[in-house]
Amino acid sequence: MRLLYKLWLDYRGRAFGDGPARLLDGVERTGSLRKAAQDLGMSYNKAWRILHAAEQRLGFPLLDRSIGGITGGGSRLTPEGEDLLRRYRALAEEVSEVLEAAFVRHFGDWKDPVSGDTGPTSDLDKAPPETPSEV
């Protein structure tokens, strides 16, 4: 048995979660929303829509975008985007630690009535996103 969960921030609706965070991580790494989307196996258009929806709900831009030209353009996180991502990652890490401890406390002695196995079979896992479009 293992514990799965999803974490997101709700502000005027589902505003920010693992999907947008993964996109922002990719932009930080590559300097490009297009490359970040490609790395996650999604179209640029879908990635743009995900971040645009998050920006609309949050009320501030997550990316500074520059268009084409000789240098090819690119994107970088705004100070607000960097702050949000940093806080979200810290929260996610703390939530994971707290949930792991609670899970072990409540299910550490669990005996599976079918197989007879005892205890959790693995560490706490964050529920895998169905698609990177999850907010």
PyRosetta script that sets phi, psi and omega in degrees:
from pyrosetta import init, pose_from_sequence

init()
pose = pose_from_sequence("MRLLYKLWLDYRGRAFGDGPARLLDGVERTGSLRKAAQDLGMSYNKAWRILHAAEQRLGFPLLDRSIGGITGGGSRLTPEGEDLLRRYRALAEEVSEVLEAAFVRHFGDWKDPVSGDTGPTSDLDKAPPETPSEV")
pose.set_psi(1, 143.6)
pose.set_omega(1, 176.5)
pose.set_phi(2, -143.1)
pose.set_psi(2, 158.7)
pose.set_omega(2, -179.8)
pose.set_phi(3, -99.2)
pose.set_psi(3, 130.4)
pose.set_omega(3, 175.2)
pose.set_phi(4, -118.6)
pose.set_psi(4, 149.2)
pose.set_omega(4, 178.3)
pose.set_phi(5, -155.9)
pose.set_psi(5, 163.0)
pose.set_omega(5, 172.2)
pose.set_phi(6, -127.7)
pose.set_psi(6, 143.0)
pose.set_omega(6, -177.9)
pose.set_phi(7, -125.6)
pose.set_psi(7, 131.5)
pose.set_omega(7, 172.9)
pose.set_phi(8, -149.9)
pose.set_psi(8, 160.8)
pose.set_omega(8, 177.0)
pose.set_phi(9, -99.1)
pose.set_psi(9, 130.6)
pose.set_omega(9, -179.7)
pose.set_phi(10, -107.8)
pose.set_psi(10, 121.1)
pose.set_omega(10, 177.2)
pose.set_phi(11, -149.6)
pose.set_psi(11, 104.4)
pose.set_omega(11, -172.5)
pose.set_phi(12, 61.8)
pose.set_psi(12, 36.6)
pose.set_omega(12, -175.6)
pose.set_phi(13, 111.4)
pose.set_psi(13, -178.7)
pose.set_omega(13, -179.1)
pose.set_phi(14, -66.8)
pose.set_psi(14, 106.3)
pose.set_omega(14, -168.9)
pose.set_phi(15, -101.0)
pose.set_psi(15, -38.3)
pose.set_omega(15, -172.5)
pose.set_phi(16, -156.8)
pose.set_psi(16, 134.0)
pose.set_omega(16, 179.1)
pose.set_phi(17, -155.7)
pose.set_psi(17, -154.3)
pose.set_omega(17, -174.2)
pose.set_phi(18, -64.0)
pose.set_psi(18, -38.0)
pose.set_omega(18, -179.5)
pose.set_phi(19, -60.5)
pose.set_psi(19, -57.6)
pose.set_omega(19, 176.7)
pose.set_phi(20, -60.4)
pose.set_psi(20, -36.3)
pose.set_omega(20, 179.2)
pose.set_phi(21, -63.2)
pose.set_psi(21, -41.9)
pose.set_omega(21, 178.4)
pose.set_phi(22, -64.2)
pose.set_psi(22, -37.9)
pose.set_omega(22, 176.1)
pose.set_phi(23, -64.0)
pose.set_psi(23, -45.1)
pose.set_omega(23, 179.5)
pose.set_phi(24, -64.6)
pose.set_psi(24, -38.8)
pose.set_omega(24, 175.0)
pose.set_phi(25, -57.5)
pose.set_psi(25, -43.5)
pose.set_omega(25, -179.8)
pose.set_phi(26, -65.3)
pose.set_psi(26, -39.5)
pose.set_omega(26, 177.6)
pose.set_phi(27, -65.1)
pose.set_psi(27, -41.8)
pose.set_omega(27, 177.1)
pose.set_phi(28, -59.6)
pose.set_psi(28, -40.9)
pose.set_omega(28, -176.8)
pose.set_phi(29, -73.3)
pose.set_psi(29, -40.5)
pose.set_omega(29, -171.5)
pose.set_phi(30, -105.8)
pose.set_psi(30, -20.5)
pose.set_omega(30, -176.0)
pose.set_phi(31, 76.7)
pose.set_psi(31, 16.7)
pose.set_omega(31, -175.7)
pose.set_phi(32, -151.3)
pose.set_psi(32, 128.9)
pose.set_omega(32, 174.6)
pose.set_phi(33, -67.5)
pose.set_psi(33, -37.7)
pose.set_omega(33, 178.9)
pose.set_phi(34, -59.7)
pose.set_psi(34, -46.1)
pose.set_omega(34, 179.4)
pose.set_phi(35, -68.2)
pose.set_psi(35, -39.2)
pose.set_omega(35, 178.3)
pose.set_phi(36, -61.5)
pose.set_psi(36, -43.3)
pose.set_omega(36, 178.7)
pose.set_phi(37, -63.5)
pose.set_psi(37, -44.5)
pose.set_omega(37, -179.7)
pose.set_phi(38, -59.8)
pose.set_psi(38, -42.5)
pose.set_omega(38, 178.5)
pose.set_phi(39, -61.5)
pose.set_psi(39, -29.1)
pose.set_omega(39, 179.6)
pose.set_phi(40, -93.7)
pose.set_psi(40, 2.3)
pose.set_omega(40, 177.7)
pose.set_phi(41, 73.9)
pose.set_psi(41, 32.0)
pose.set_omega(41, 178.3)
pose.set_phi(42, -129.2)
pose.set_psi(42, 163.6)
pose.set_omega(42, 179.3)
pose.set_phi(43, -75.8)
pose.set_psi(43, 155.9)
pose.set_omega(43, 175.7)
pose.set_phi(44, -59.4)
pose.set_psi(44, -42.1)
pose.set_omega(44, -178.5)
pose.set_phi(45, -59.0)
pose.set_psi(45, -44.1)
pose.set_omega(45, 179.4)
pose.set_phi(46, -65.3)
pose.set_psi(46, -43.3)
pose.set_omega(46, 179.2)
pose.set_phi(47, -61.6)
pose.set_psi(47, -43.3)
pose.set_omega(47, 179.1)
pose.set_phi(48, -60.8)
pose.set_psi(48, -44.0)
pose.set_omega(48, 179.8)
pose.set_phi(49, -62.8)
pose.set_psi(49, -40.4)
pose.set_omega(49, 179.3)
pose.set_phi(50, -61.2)
pose.set_psi(50, -49.2)
pose.set_omega(50, -178.4)
pose.set_phi(51, -71.0)
pose.set_psi(51, -35.5)
pose.set_omega(51, 177.5)
pose.set_phi(52, -62.0)
pose.set_psi(52, -43.7)
pose.set_omega(52, 178.9)
pose.set_phi(53, -62.3)
pose.set_psi(53, -41.6)
pose.set_omega(53, 178.1)
pose.set_phi(54, -63.5)
pose.set_psi(54, -43.5)
pose.set_omega(54, 178.8)
pose.set_phi(55, -62.1)
pose.set_psi(55, -40.4)
pose.set_omega(55, 179.4)
pose.set_phi(56, -63.2)
pose.set_psi(56, -43.4)
pose.set_omega(56, -179.3)
pose.set_phi(57, -70.7)
pose.set_psi(57, -41.0)
pose.set_omega(57, -176.5)
pose.set_phi(58, -76.0)
pose.set_psi(58, -29.7)
pose.set_omega(58, 178.9)
pose.set_phi(59, 89.4)
pose.set_psi(59, 12.9)
pose.set_omega(59, 176.9)
pose.set_phi(60, -150.3)
pose.set_psi(60, 154.7)
pose.set_omega(60, 179.6)
pose.set_phi(61, -74.2)
pose.set_psi(61, 143.2)
pose.set_omega(61, 176.3)
pose.set_phi(62, -95.7)
pose.set_psi(62, -25.9)
pose.set_omega(62, -176.7)
pose.set_phi(63, -127.2)
pose.set_psi(63, 145.1)
pose.set_omega(63, 163.5)
pose.set_phi(64, -97.5)
pose.set_psi(64, 124.5)
pose.set_omega(64, -177.1)
pose.set_phi(65, -114.1)
pose.set_psi(65, 138.2)
pose.set_omega(65, 171.8)
pose.set_phi(66, -120.5)
pose.set_psi(66, 139.5)
pose.set_omega(66, -173.1)
pose.set_phi(67, -96.6)
pose.set_psi(67, 130.3)
pose.set_omega(67, 169.6)
pose.set_phi(68, 29.7)
pose.set_psi(68, -140.5)
pose.set_omega(68, -178.3)
pose.set_phi(69, 87.8)
pose.set_psi(69, -169.8)
pose.set_omega(69, -177.3)
pose.set_phi(70, -61.0)
pose.set_psi(70, -38.5)
pose.set_omega(70, -178.5)
pose.set_phi(71, -82.7)
pose.set_psi(71, -6.8)
pose.set_omega(71, 176.6)
pose.set_phi(72, 86.8)
pose.set_psi(72, 2.0)
pose.set_omega(72, 178.4)
pose.set_phi(73, 74.6)
pose.set_psi(73, -168.1)
pose.set_omega(73, 179.4)
pose.set_phi(74, 154.7)
pose.set_psi(74, -176.3)
pose.set_omega(74, -179.4)
pose.set_phi(75, -140.5)
pose.set_psi(75, 152.2)
pose.set_omega(75, 172.0)
pose.set_phi(76, -145.3)
pose.set_psi(76, 156.4)
pose.set_omega(76, -179.1)
pose.set_phi(77, -70.2)
pose.set_psi(77, 140.5)
pose.set_omega(77, 171.9)
pose.set_phi(78, -72.4)
pose.set_psi(78, 164.2)
pose.set_omega(78, 174.9)
pose.set_phi(79, -55.9)
pose.set_psi(79, -38.6)
pose.set_omega(79, 178.2)
pose.set_phi(80, -66.7)
pose.set_psi(80, -38.6)
pose.set_omega(80, 177.4)
pose.set_phi(81, -65.1)
pose.set_psi(81, -42.8)
pose.set_omega(81, 176.7)
pose.set_phi(82, -60.9)
pose.set_psi(82, -44.7)
pose.set_omega(82, -179.4)
pose.set_phi(83, -63.3)
pose.set_psi(83, -46.4)
pose.set_omega(83, 179.8)
pose.set_phi(84, -61.1)
pose.set_psi(84, -46.2)
pose.set_omega(84, -178.9)
pose.set_phi(85, -63.4)
pose.set_psi(85, -43.4)
pose.set_omega(85, 179.0)
pose.set_phi(86, -60.4)
pose.set_psi(86, -46.7)
pose.set_omega(86, -179.6)
pose.set_phi(87, -65.7)
pose.set_psi(87, -41.7)
pose.set_omega(87, -179.7)
pose.set_phi(88, -62.9)
pose.set_psi(88, -44.9)
pose.set_omega(88, -179.9)
pose.set_phi(89, -64.1)
pose.set_psi(89, -41.1)
pose.set_omega(89, 178.4)
pose.set_phi(90, -64.6)
pose.set_psi(90, -43.4)
pose.set_omega(90, 177.7)
pose.set_phi(91, -61.8)
pose.set_psi(91, -46.2)
pose.set_omega(91, -178.4)
pose.set_phi(92, -60.5)
pose.set_psi(92, -40.6)
pose.set_omega(92, 178.9)
pose.set_phi(93, -65.2)
pose.set_psi(93, -44.2)
pose.set_omega(93, 179.9)
pose.set_phi(94, -65.8)
pose.set_psi(94, -42.7)
pose.set_omega(94, 177.8)
pose.set_phi(95, -59.3)
pose.set_psi(95, -43.0)
pose.set_omega(95, 179.6)
pose.set_phi(96, -59.8)
pose.set_psi(96, -45.1)
pose.set_omega(96, 179.6)
pose.set_phi(97, -63.6)
pose.set_psi(97, -44.9)
pose.set_omega(97, -178.9)
pose.set_phi(98, -65.3)
pose.set_psi(98, -44.7)
pose.set_omega(98, 179.9)
pose.set_phi(99, -65.7)
pose.set_psi(99, -38.7)
pose.set_omega(99, 178.0)
pose.set_phi(100, -59.9)
pose.set_psi(100, -46.8)
pose.set_omega(100, -179.5)
pose.set_phi(101, -63.2)
pose.set_psi(101, -44.2)
pose.set_omega(101, 179.6)
pose.set_phi(102, -65.3)
pose.set_psi(102, -40.1)
pose.set_omega(102, 179.4)
pose.set_phi(103, -62.4)
pose.set_psi(103, -47.5)
pose.set_omega(103, 179.4)
pose.set_phi(104, -64.0)
pose.set_psi(104, -40.6)
pose.set_omega(104, 179.6)
pose.set_phi(105, -60.8)
pose.set_psi(105, -41.1)
pose.set_omega(105, -175.1)
pose.set_phi(106, -93.1)
pose.set_psi(106, -24.4)
pose.set_omega(106, -176.2)
pose.set_phi(107, -124.2)
pose.set_psi(107, 5.8)
pose.set_omega(107, -178.4)
pose.set_phi(108, -59.9)
pose.set_psi(108, -28.2)
pose.set_omega(108, -179.8)
pose.set_phi(109, -105.5)
pose.set_psi(109, 15.1)
pose.set_omega(109, -178.6)
pose.set_phi(110, -60.9)
pose.set_psi(110, 133.8)
pose.set_omega(110, 174.5)
pose.set_phi(111, -115.1)
pose.set_psi(111, 118.8)
pose.set_omega(111, -180.0)
pose.set_phi(112, -65.6)
pose.set_psi(112, 120.2)
pose.set_omega(112, -177.7)
pose.set_phi(113, -67.2)
pose.set_psi(113, -18.0)
pose.set_omega(113, -179.0)
pose.set_phi(114, -90.6)
pose.set_psi(114, -54.0)
pose.set_omega(114, -174.0)
pose.set_phi(115, -93.1)
pose.set_psi(115, -21.9)
pose.set_omega(115, -176.0)
pose.set_phi(116, 85.0)
pose.set_psi(116, -3.4)
pose.set_omega(116, 177.6)
pose.set_phi(117, -63.2)
pose.set_psi(117, 149.9)
pose.set_omega(117, 179.1)
pose.set_phi(118, -116.5)
pose.set_psi(118, 152.8)
pose.set_omega(118, 174.4)
pose.set_phi(119, 69.8)
pose.set_psi(119, 171.4)
pose.set_omega(119, 177.3)
pose.set_phi(120, -62.6)
pose.set_psi(120, 142.9)
pose.set_omega(120, -178.8)
pose.set_phi(121, -87.5)
pose.set_psi(121, -16.0)
pose.set_omega(121, 179.4)
pose.set_phi(122, -156.4)
pose.set_psi(122, 169.4)
pose.set_omega(122, 175.1)
pose.set_phi(123, -65.4)
pose.set_psi(123, 165.3)
pose.set_omega(123, 176.4)
pose.set_phi(124, -55.9)
pose.set_psi(124, 132.8)
pose.set_omega(124, 177.6)
pose.set_phi(125, -119.3)
pose.set_psi(125, 133.0)
pose.set_omega(125, 171.1)
pose.set_phi(126, -71.1)
pose.set_psi(126, 135.9)
pose.set_omega(126, -179.4)
pose.set_phi(127, -55.7)
pose.set_psi(127, 128.7)
pose.set_omega(127, 179.6)
pose.set_phi(128, -65.7)
pose.set_psi(128, 135.4)
pose.set_omega(128, 179.8)
pose.set_phi(129, -64.8)
pose.set_psi(129, 138.6)
pose.set_omega(129, 177.7)
pose.set_phi(130, -66.0)
pose.set_psi(130, -40.9)
pose.set_omega(130, 173.5)
pose.set_phi(131, -147.1)
pose.set_psi(131, 158.8)
pose.set_omega(131, 177.6)
pose.set_phi(132, -65.1)
pose.set_psi(132, -4.9)
pose.set_omega(132, -178.4)
pose.set_phi(133, -80.3)
pose.set_psi(133, -6.8)
pose.set_omega(133, 178.8)
pose.set_phi(134, -61.4)
pose.set_psi(134, 137.6)
pose.set_omega(134, 176.2)
pose.set_phi(135, -92.0)
pose.dump_pdb("model.pdb")
